Amino acid sequence: MDIVTVEVERNANTKIVIEVPEYEVAVLEAIHGEEQIHERDRKKSDAAFDPEAAYMILEGRYGGTFGDNGDAILKSVYRDARALARQYKADKKAA
């Protein structure tokens, strides 16, 4: 699994640089817009990919945010842990 450093351009005056697992970039793009997310760096991680744990973390991070929209945004990207696992595997094959 890769860890990606991204710059999130929240508005003209606010840019935030964060490190996230590669599968989380799609959620950030759904929230902020693809054009507002800029990949700055990518590092290999020794951490194993566990889709159940990863989805639980995403639910905790985004499920209760953005009013009632956080859960809907997350589910529009990854319906559940199985969908996350399928997309992760497909992205790895394409890379």
C-alpha positions as CSV (number, residue, x, y, z in Angstrom):
1,M,0.0,0.0,0.0
2,D,1.2,3.5,-0.8
3,I,1.0,6.6,1.4
4,V,0.2,9.7,-0.6
5,T,1.0,13.3,0.3
6,V,-1.7,15.5,-1.1
7,E,-2.4,19.2,-1.1
8,V,-6.1,20.0,-0.5
9,E,-7.0,23.3,-1.9
10,R,-10.0,24.2,0.2
11,N,-10.3,27.8,-1.1
12,A,-8.1,30.4,-2.7
13,N,-6.4,31.2,0.7
14,T,-6.4,27.8,2.4
15,K,-4.3,24.8,1.3
16,I,-3.7,21.8,3.5
17,V,-1.0,19.2,3.0
18,I,-1.8,15.8,4.4
19,E,-0.7,12.2,4.1
20,V,-3.3,9.6,3.5
21,P,-3.5,6.0,2.3
22,E,-3.8,5.8,-1.5
23,Y,-7.4,4.6,-1.3
24,E,-8.5,7.7,0.7
25,V,-7.6,10.1,-2.2
26,A,-10.8,9.1,-4.0
27,V,-12.9,10.2,-1.0
28,L,-11.1,13.5,-0.8
29,E,-11.7,14.1,-4.5
30,A,-15.4,13.4,-3.9
31,I,-15.6,15.9,-1.1
32,H,-13.5,18.7,-2.4
33,G,-13.5,18.1,-6.2
34,E,-10.9,16.3,-8.2
35,E,-9.3,19.6,-9.4
36,Q,-8.7,20.6,-5.7
37,I,-6.6,17.6,-4.8
38,H,-3.0,17.6,-5.9
39,E,-0.7,14.6,-5.3
40,R,2.7,15.8,-4.1
41,D,4.5,12.6,-3.1
42,R,4.0,8.9,-2.9
43,K,5.8,6.4,-0.6
44,K,5.6,2.7,-0.2
45,S,4.3,1.4,3.1
46,D,4.9,-2.0,4.7
47,A,1.4,-1.9,6.2
48,A,-0.9,-4.6,4.9
49,F,-4.2,-3.6,3.3
50,D,-7.2,-4.7,5.4
51,P,-10.4,-3.5,3.7
52,E,-12.6,-4.0,6.8
53,A,-10.3,-1.9,9.0
54,A,-9.7,0.7,6.3
55,Y,-13.5,1.1,5.7
56,M,-14.1,1.5,9.5
57,I,-11.4,4.2,9.6
58,L,-13.0,6.0,6.6
59,E,-16.5,5.8,8.3
60,G,-15.1,7.3,11.4
61,R,-13.3,10.0,9.6
62,Y,-16.0,11.0,7.1
63,G,-19.2,9.3,8.1
64,G,-20.3,12.0,10.6
65,T,-18.9,15.0,8.9
66,F,-20.3,17.5,6.4
67,G,-23.7,17.5,8.0
68,D,-25.6,14.4,6.9
69,N,-23.6,14.3,3.6
70,G,-20.4,12.6,4.9
71,D,-21.8,9.1,4.9
72,A,-23.5,9.6,1.5
73,I,-20.2,10.9,0.1
74,L,-18.3,8.0,1.4
75,K,-20.8,5.5,0.1
76,S,-20.8,7.2,-3.3
77,V,-17.1,6.3,-3.5
78,Y,-17.0,2.9,-1.7
79,R,-20.4,1.4,-0.9
80,D,-18.9,-0.9,1.7
81,A,-15.6,-2.7,2.6
82,R,-16.1,-5.2,-0.2
83,A,-16.4,-2.4,-2.8
84,L,-13.2,-0.8,-1.3
85,A,-11.4,-4.1,-1.6
86,R,-12.5,-4.6,-5.2
87,Q,-11.5,-1.1,-6.3
88,Y,-8.1,-1.3,-4.5
89,K,-7.3,-4.6,-6.3
90,A,-8.4,-3.1,-9.6
91,D,-6.2,0.0,-9.1
92,K,-3.2,-2.2,-8.3
93,K,-3.7,-4.3,-11.4
94,A,-3.9,-1.1,-13.5
95,A,-0.8,0.4,-12.0
